[in-house]
């Protein structure tokens, strides 16, 4: 049994803490935001303050891979989510048989359990609060790291943290799961350690989103996947808990025309011009237009030149790597990373030296890193395509991964096997490279691929529409 400090009480930090505590470790979760979750889903949405999470009330979706992993590792969280009204949704079961080819025995793998972020996090926090072996300290921010005797010159050995109140909390292992705003590089350089190798870029997208509520408990019908690309924009429609959902318009931050979408009337006029999505804004609005930009794509490596930057410390989930949220992969990748950490501590003892850090680097590279790489590649291609569409020129690339992925996306509705192949990738159940290497999938996708755009305005028509409003 080890004493472990987990920095960050978001979804990944809470799930990771449960996994570790149920393996016999004593866990303290340090969460900088002071307010505990309120007692009901609606109170969580309306009044829970989480200033440390800038996307707390923005659009969220929890993929089938998230549900699948919870069912395997933390099934009582599924029970708690169901009790708080989380939505179970499965596009294959809801799809007309002419597209799906009828229900197949394993189609339940595409079931997601999802909801608004405050509702999902509150339900998980309720389970964590009752768990023996976990102490959650809300309103406790970390200011720095404690170090002990190093095993290697120039490689600090972390033995705990210092809080904003000056309290020293010692631990056998410190786990940073503090999310996108993680200050870990600064804490390391304050110790004289080398900073991690870091690749950071503004993901380049801007989001204009709004939440809705159903007047009768029903949800809009989905004519296609949640994320749909159009000429110079993408539209995102996400069903959520307790008869709620959200809609977002996504474009490049370089698009000055669509900055007018901050205005409710203009935003509604735009959404209504897309026939497959227009009915999604017929519910009761719950918010004005929430605008988000300057979200980073970031990856960090804590192993440099054959050595870790520190021992006694690991970074996981968004504190290690974070990506564009429109594809909804962050929670699933963070949960998989947390499971990998739990499994690591079963195999490698927590003790001074580099063994734990070295194996964590290897498992991170093997499990979540390929999923992050896939997401970043998609982001870069889609953003470049949007910028080309704004400029009125074709998007050209020699990347076969993007070309095959686009062929599969446009062909999916024409073949029951292809729709499941596409859903497997979108659900994060399989990687695109693995799906497209299966016999016949790539060939059939190329055969059925289409250049016909989804119904909606051209770029010129969209600019005219915005100007008229």
Buried (B, 14 or more C-beta within 10 A) or exposed (E): EBBBBBBBBBBBBBBBBBBBBBBEBBBBBBBBBEEBBBEEBBBBBEEBEBEBBBBBBBBBBBBBBBBBBBEEBBEEBBEBBEEBBBBEBBBBEEBEEEBBBEEEEEBEBBBBBBBBBBBBBBBBBBBBEEBEBBEBBBBBBBBBBBBBEBBBEEBBBBBBBBBEEEEEBEBBBBBBBBBBEBBBBEBBEEBEBBBBEEEEEEBBBBBBBBBBBBEEEEBBEBBBBBBBBBBBBBBBBBBBBBBBBBBBBBBBBEBEBBBBBBBEEBBBBBBBBBEBBBBBBEBEEBEEBBBBEEBEBBBBBBBEEEBBBBBBBBBBBBBBBBBBBBBBBBBBBBBBBBBBBBBBBEEBEBEBBBEBBBEBBEBBEEBBBEBBBBBBBBBBBBBBBBBBBBEEEEBEBEEEBBBBBBBBBBBBBBBBBBBBBBBBBBBBBBBBEEBBEEEEBBEBBEEBBEEEEBEBBBBEEBBEBBEEB
